[in-house]
Amino acid sequence: MRKARASLMDSDYSGIEYLLSAYGGMGSFNDLILGQSDENGVLYRKPGHVELNERFDELRNEAAKLAEFIKRNT
């Protein structure tokens, strides 16, 4: 995401393709879950992890929609 952002900040729209390529497939940006850790094989979740991931999902979806819009209109 930093690479995509840097490209876009430089008006290099290859950042759009780079960002969109992060979505889909196993181990992709869509699979990222925040607020959890694994310690000695035990999964721990931070308080508020549900709300954190709901907000992250909203932002992730909005980024994809915006990238698709830019791709279609440039």
N, C-alpha and C positions, 0 to 999 in steps of 0.2 A: 504494500500500500504506500510505503514511503517513496518507492521508485515511481509508482504511478503518479503520485502527488507531485513529485519533483518535475516529472515530464510535463504534467498539465500546467504547473506554475510557470514553466518556460514556454507555454503555448505549443508544446510538442504533443500533438494529439495521438501519438503512438501510445501515450499513457492510457487512453481509452481502451485500446485493445489489450494492453497489459493488465489493466484493472479487470476487464471482463473475462480474461483468461483465468483469473483466480477463482472464478465461480464454477461449480460443477465438478463432478468426478470425486473419487475417493480421496480424502485428506485435503479437500479444498477449503477455501475461505468459508463456504457454507457450513462446514463441519466444525468450525472453531467454536468452542464453548468457554466462556469466561467464568472466573470465580471458583475454580476447582483445582485441586492438586492431589497428587498421588504420593503418599509417604509409606514406604515399606509395604506396598501392595494394597493399602487402604485408601479409598477415595474420600477426600474431605471437600466439603463445599463451604464457601464463605456465606455468612448471613447476607441475605438480599440477593443471592445468586440468580433467583428466578427473575426478579425485576431487572437486574443487570443484563441478563441475556435477552429478555424481551426488548429492552431499549436498543441493545446492540443489533438485534435482528431487524428492528425498524430502520436503523441507520444503514445497515448492510444492504437492505432492500432498496432504500432510497438512493444509495450510491449506484447500485446497478441500474435502477430506472433512469437516473440522471445520465449515466454513461451511455445507455442505449439511446436516449433522446439526443445527446450530442452526436453520437455516431450516425444516427439517421439524418441529422440536420446540418452536417458539415460536409 
